[in-house]
Amino acid sequence: MANLPDNRALLDWVEECRALMTPDEVEWIDASEEQLERLRTKGVATGEMHRLNPELLPGCYYHRSHPTDVARVEDRTFICTTDPAEAGPTNNHMTPEEAKARVLPLYKGCMKGRTMYVVPYSMGPIGSPFSRIGVELTDSIYVALSMCIMTRAGQAVLDELGPDGDFVRCLHSKGTLSPEDRYILHFPEEDAIWSINSGYGGNALQGKKCFALRIASVLGRREGWMAEHMLIVGVENPKGEIKYIAAAFPSACGKTNLAMLIPPEIYRNKGYKVWCVGDDIAWLRIGKDGRLYATNPENGFFGVAPGTGAKTNPNALAATRQNTIFTNVVRNLKDNTVWWEGLDKNPPEYGEDWLGNPWNGKTATTKGAQPNSRFTSPIAGCPCISDKVDDPNGVPISAIIFGGRRARTAPLVFESFDWTHGVFVGSALSSETTAATQGKVGVVRRDPMAMLPFCGYNMGDYFAHWLDMGEKLEHKPKIFHVNWFRQDKDGNFLWPGFGDNMRVLEWILARCEDAVPAVKSPIGLLPRKEDINVQGLDLAPGALDELLTVDNGLWLEEVQGLREFYSKFDRLPDALRAQLDGLEARLKG
């Protein structure tokens, strides 16, 4: 058990919460292997977890969430500020007084008969100037163990915190798991997070989107840095030089695959390598040399299982093969392993689906794994993990990429004219719904910087913060937009995607070095056809031409959609309206 800290603010807060929730016991998490193994054993004894085959999946466990508790609940997620304008038009809002009046009664006595686990954790390498400390109180063994995978947790964090250190207060209880009384509350004026009546990762692992994006985005604005929904990847050339890229993608746009990209054989044979620094979140600061530096505040992967397989993402799959907690996938009772749709073509005949019902994958008419089923895996298990993942200074960013899923509008890749135009490009980021999404196919969903659900304050002010960061940056990364999902008139994808996206990254990095020219278009700077390496690709005739085509008519429709979207923001920076006007003028001119 952890040595209790001499931080009076922390001790007083823990005691205050203990008195409110009345757990039978309080256990401080030191994250020693002895303590973690005892918690795993306890979780198995209570049925909260199942130990999987130690030979085939060493250190791995299975967990089920409640059937009503399987995903983030945006409609129950609130930004709680005194002034509603601070939350902005894209967040649900309650005042702190209203939120506490509504939710404090739900916490009263909610941990009776349970243990309250005190989990001190660091977002980012312990002691790094990038990093921030949080403490989560939870009555879930699954949450406590998952936080020890996803973050740097335990005694070393308490030692770093010291007697006067500040921390984000994170309060969680499974409560009764009542959907009607489920709340995820953020108090940016107090640096606090409350979550009750959910045990699902995205709602309960508060270091994830709650702290690392919603609260951190507020901290970043306050302190002059940025918390972004971005992967960080390093591309190593044959000379051994590594350039780093940060990239933001809405869901279902290839973010995880890019984070763990395996270059095509013609690149591997030349000595190219790709290194994953992070797959989901980036904290960015301006370095002493005037460049932008990024670090991954997490220490693990909280990945979607369905669709992850040896063909789609072998690196992610390898990360799950040890010390992982699987949630809501199929449990193979024959060999005590796990399975999910997309893992392989050999579903178990003797298994249990995510609800715990008998499931035969050979005859089943329903999916065995919940579509949002997850794996929580240590980052160290990824074969392509960068040796810079624990660097306290982060990595220098050469390029920022925004990527969406557009069938006809956006070209394969284009570069922004400058930083301000790049912020405009990010603010316009969008994706079209697919057959996998509920509702009509092809509907455009705006998701600026892929941050729409995760920005902890008024998004108009968020755009202004991006513009301000550009003013302070002496050496700005170039900003690009990519679209791996361009289709021909028959609905066929024109670009192969996956590892072949390396070909686009090569052009992007060449542009960062001003090593190749570009072609000016109304929307940005496009590649020349000859500067995209298509050696060994079986592209349809004329496909590359189509991939790099800008249809002015479609883009004028895009302008009108953006004007409608921008009308939501009463604090939209004038610079972005000017960029939109400039785009329209270029398209008409």
N, C-alpha and C positions, 0 to 999 in steps of 0.2 A: 504494500500500500504506500501511496505517495507520502513524502514528508510534508506535513501541512505548511503552507507558506506563511510568511509574516506580513502578507499584504492585507491590511485591515479592511479595505474596500471589498476585496474578494471574500474574505471570511464573513463579513457582515451580510453581504448579499446571499451567500450560500445559506446562512442561518435564517435569513428572512424568508427564503424560498422553502427551506425545510419546515418552518413554522406554518407556512401557508398550505403546503401539500402533504404534510405529515407522513413521510415515508417511514417504514419500519427501521430502515438502515440507511446510512450515507456512506458511500465508498468512493474515495478519491482514486482516479485512474493514474497510475504511474507508467503504464504501458510496458511493464516488464513482461517477458515471455511467461514467467510463472503466473502472473496475475491474469494475462490474457488467456492462457490455457485453462485456468480455473473458471473464467467466465464462459469460455466455449463449452466446457463440461457442464456447467450450470444451465446454459442455454439448451443443450441437448436433453438434460434431465427434465426441464420444464416443457419441452416440446416446441420451444421457440425456434430451434434449429435442429438440423439433422447432420450428423457427421458423414461425409461421403467417403468413397473408397480411398484409403490412404495410399494404396499402391498406384492407382491410376490418376487420382486427383489429390496429391498430398497437401494436407493443410486446408482442404476445401470443405465448405459447409453449404447446406441448403436451407433456405428460409422462404416462408410464404407470408405475404401480407393479406389483410382482410380483403374479401372480394370487392368491397366498396372503396378500397384504398390502394389504388394501383398506379397513380400518376399525380403529377403536380396539379393543384386545383387553383387555377387562375382566378376563378370567381370568388374564392374564399381567401385570396391573398390581398393584403392591404398595405398601403403606405400611410403611416399614422403621423401626420404633421399638424401643427396648430393652424397653419394657413393652408387651405385646400389647394391654392395655386402652386404651392411648393411641390405637391404630388403631381400636378399637371393633368392633362386631359386623357392620358393613356394608362393611368394607374387607378385602381380602386382606392378610395380614400375614406378614412375615419380620423377624427381628432384623437389624440392620445387619451383624453378624458372619456370619450365615447367608447373607445376600444377597451380600455381597462374596466369600465363599468360593465361591459358586456362579457368580458372573458375572465376577469378575476374570479367570479363565482364558479366558473368551470374548473379552475385550478384548485379550489379549496378542497383539501382532503383527497385529491385525485391519486396520490401515490400510497394511500393506506394499503398495507399488505405487500408493498413492493420496496425495492431498493432504489434509492436515488444515486445515480452515478455522476460524479463530477469529472468532466473530461476537459482538462486544459489542453489547448491545441494552438499551433502556429500555422497561419496561412503564409506559406513561403518558408524558405530555410530559416531555421532558428537564428536570431541575431542579425539577419540581413536588414539593411535599411529599407528594403522593399516590404518587409513582412509586418504582419499585425497579429496580435494574440486574441483569441476568443476562449471563453469557457462555456461549455454546454452542460446543462443539467438535464438528465434524461432518466426515464424509468425503463428503457428498452436496452436489453443486452445487445440486440442486433445493431442499434444505433451506436452504442458505446464501442463495439468492436469495429463497426464500419468507419467510425471517425478515426480510429487508430490506423486504418488502412488509408483513408483518403487524405489525412493530414499528418503533420509531425505532432505527435501528442505525448503527454505524460510528464514525468518529473523534470526533464530538461526544459520544458516550457515554463513550469513554475519557477525554476531557477532563473530563467531569463526574465521573467516578469518582475521578480524582486519585490521589495516592499512598497514601491511607489508606482509601479507600472500600471498602465491603463489597459483595459480589455473590453471586448464586446461581450455583453451579457446575453447568453443564448439559453432560453428556457423551453424545454420540450417535455411533453407527457403524451403517452398514448391515450390517456384518459379512458373514455368508453368507446372510442373509435366511431362515435356518432357523426355521420356526414353532415347532419343539420347543425351541429355545434363544432364543426371543424374550422379552424382559423389559423392562418399564417400571417402574423403581424410584424411589421417592421417599424421601429421607432428611430428614424435617423437623427432626431434631435437628442436622443439619449444613447445612441449606439447600442441598441438592444433589439432582440428578436424573440418573439413568442410564437410557439407552435403547439397546438393541442388537438387531440382526437384524430391524429394521423400517425401511422408508423412507417409510411412509404418514404423511401430515401430522399426524394427531392423536396419533400415537406419537412422531414425530420432530421436529416443530416444538414445541420444549419451552416456548416462551413461551405456548403455547395453554393447554389444560386443565391440563398438568403444573405450570407455574409460576403462571399467572394465577388458578387456582382451588385446586389441591391444596396447593401450598406457600404460596401467598398467604393461604389461609384460616387456616393455622397462624400466619403472620406477623401477620395481622389480629387473631387471638385474643390473641396475645402483646402486641401494641402498641395494642390498643383501636380497631380498625377492622374492616371486613368486606369479604370478597371473595365476590361472588355471581354466580350464573349468570343474569344479568339483562340485558335490553336497557335502553337509556336513550333516551327520546323526549321531545321538546318540542312542546307544542301551543300554537300562537299564535292568539289570538282577534282579532276585527276591530279592536280597539283597539291591536294590536301587542304585547300582553302575552303572555309565554311562561311556561307552567307545565310543570315537568318531572316525568316519571313513570318509575319503574324497575319492571320487570315480569319475572317468572320463569314459564316454561312448560316442561313436559316436551316431548320431541320429538313432532312431528306435531300440535302444538296451536296453530300460527299465530304463533310468536314472530317470525320474520323478517318476515312480512307486517305485523305490528303495528309493528315497528321502522321500516318504510319505508312506512307507511300513506299512501295518497292519499285525502283527504277526499272524500265525495260532492259532486256538483256544487252542491247547495243550500248546502253549507258553503263550498265554494270561492268561490262567487259572493258570499258575505258577507265574505270575506277571511280565512277560517280557513286555517292552514297547519300542517303537521306536519314537524318537523325531527328527523332521526336523529342521535343522539350516539353510539350504539353498538348493535350487533345481538345481542350474545352475553354479554358479561361487564361487570360494574360493580364498581368498588372504591368503598366508601362510608366517609366520615369525618364526624365531628361538627365543624361549623364554629365559629368564635369566637362567632357569633350564636346558637348552640344549635340550629341546624337541621342536617339531614342533607344532605351534599353527595356527589355521585357523579361519577366520571370513568370513561371507557372506557380501559382500559390498552392496548388494541390500536390498530393503525394501519391495519388492513385487514379484509377479509371472507374467511372460509374457509367458503364456502357450499356447500350441496348443490345440484348442478346440476339433476338431474331434477325436473320440476315448476316450474322457474323459467322464466317466459315473459313476454311483453308483457302478457298479461291478468292473470296471477297476481301478478307483482311487477315492474313496469316499471323501478322504481328500481334494484333489484338487478341486473336484466339490463343496464341502462345502465352500471353499475359494471364489468361484465365486458367491455365493448367496447374497452378499451385497457389495456395494461400488466398483463395478467392471465396467470397460469399455470393452464391447464386440466389436470385429471388424470382419466384413465379415462373420458372421454366418447368420442363418435364423432368420428373425424377424416374430414372431407369432402375426399376427394382431388381432386375436380373443381375446387374453388376454394381449397383449402388453408385451410378454416375448420373450425368444430366444430359439433356438433349433439348433442342429447340428447332423450330422451322428455319431452314437455311444453314444449319450446322453441317449436315451431310444428307445423303439420301437413304439413310438406314435408321428410321425411327424405331424405338423399342416396341416390341409387341407386349411386353409385360412391364407396364409403367403406371405412373400416376400423373394426371395433368396438373395444371397449376392450381386447380381447386381441390386437389387431393382425391379426385375420382379415378377409378381404374381406367386406363387409357391404352388402347392398342393402336399404335401408329400405322399398322398395315390396313386396318379396317375403319379407323376413326373418320367421322364426318365433320368433326370440329378440330380446331387447332389445339395442340397440347400446351403450348407456352402462351402466356398472356402477351399480346402484341408489344407491350411496354416492359416486358420482363427484363431483368438487369443482371449484370455482374459487377461486383465491387472488387477490384484487383489492385495489388500494389504496383506502382509504376516501375519498380525495379524488375518486374517480371517480363517487361516488354523487350524483345531482342534488339530493337532499334532505338532504345532510349539513349538520349544524349548524355555525355559526361558532364554537361553544363547544367544539368537539371537542379543541382544543389549549389550552383555558383551564387554566392550572395550578391554579386553585382549584376546578375542577369546577363542577357546576350544582346548585342547591338542589332537593331532591326534595319535591314536594307530596304524592305518592301512591305507594304500593307496591301492585302488583297480582300476585296469584297466579292462574294460569289452568290448568285441566285440561280433559280431553275426557270428559264424562259424558253419556250418552244421556238419562237420566231423573232423576238425583238432584239435581245442582246447578242452581240457577236461573241466568238470564242474568248477573246481577250481584248481589252483596250486599257490604255494608260490615261490617267487624268492629266489635265494641262498643268496643274500646280496643286498645292496643298488645299487651298480653298475649294477648288473644283473637286478635289478628291473627297472632301467632307460632304459636298453636294452629292457626289456619286454614292457615298455610304448612306446618306440620308434617304436616297431614292431606292435603296436595296429592296428587292421584292422577289417573290417566288410564286409560281403557279401551282395550284392544287393538283394532286395526282389521284389516280384511282385508289391509292391507299389511304387517301384522306376523306373524311366524311364530307358529303355535300357535292356540289357540282365540280366537275373536272375543268381545269384551266382558269379558275378564278384567281386574279392577282391579289396576293396578300403582301401588304407593305410591312417590312420589318427592318427599320433603319439600323444599320450596323449590326443586325441580328440581335438587337438589345431591347426590342419593344416590350417583352414581358419582364425584363430584368433591370431596367434603369430605375434607380431608387429615388429619382426626383424628376422635376419637370423636364420633359424631353427637349423642349425649346432651349432651355438652359444647358442641357447636355450638348446640343449642337454648338452652342456658343462656347462651351468649354473646349470642344475639339478645335474650334477656330483659334481660341486663345493659346492652346498648346502649340499650334503652328507658329504663332507669333513669337513664342519663346524658343522654339527649336532653331538652332543655328544650322544644323545639318538634317534636313527633313528626309524621311523615307519617301520614296515615290509610292503613289497609290494607284492600284489597278482594280479592274473588275473582270471576273471570269464567269463563263457560262458553259459548263460541260454538257448541257442538255439541249443544245440547239437541234431542231428537227427539220427534216425536209417536208415537202407538201404531203407526203404519204404517212407522216408521223414516225418516220425512222430516225433514230439518233444519228447525227452526222459525225460525231466524235467518239472514239472508243472509251475515253475516260480512264479511271483507275490509274494504273502505273504510267500510262501514256500521258497523263497530265504533267509528267516530268518535262515533256517537250515544251509545254507552255511556261513552266517555271524557268526553263533555260532561257527563253526569250525575255522573261521578266527580269531576271538577274543581269542579262546582257544590257537591258535598257538602264538598269541601275548604275552600270558602269559606262553608260553612253557608248557602248561597243557596237551597236547597230542603230541605223536610222529608223524612223517611224513615219507613218502616213497620217497627216492631219485629217480628221473627219469632224462633222458637227458635234459628235458625242465625246470625242477624245482622240488619242493617238493610237492608230492601229498598226499591227505588224505588216511588213511586206510578206507576200506568200513565201518567198524564198528564205525568209528568216525563221520559219517554223520548220523544224526538222521532222519530216514525215517518212524518213528512211525505214523501210520494213513495215509500214502501215498499209493496210488494204482499204484505203479510203475510196468511196464511190467517186466516179468522174465528176469533177466540178464541186466536190464537197468542200474543199478548202476555200474556194471562192465564196461559196454560200456561207461558210462559217465566219468569214470576215466581212460580210456585207452588212451595211447599215441601211435599213429601209426608212426613209424619211417620213413616210406616211404613218408607219407603225409608231415611230418615235414621237410624232405630233400627237397621236392618241395617248402616248405615255405622258406627255407634258400635261394634258388635261387631267389625267388620273392623278398626277403629282400635285396639280393645283388644288384639286379636291382634298387630297390628303393633307397638304400643308394648311388648309383652312382650319384644321383642328387646333392648330397651335397659335395661341395668342402671343407667345414669346418667341416666335420664329425669328432668327437673326435676319436682318435685311440682306446680308451677303448671300444667303441661300435663295431668297426671292430673286435677287439679281442674277444668280447663276441660272435659275430656271428661265428667266426672261432671255438670258443670253443663249441658252440652248434653243429656245423656240425661234429666236431670230436667226440663228445659224441654220436651223432646219428649213426655214422658209426662204433663206437668202440664196 
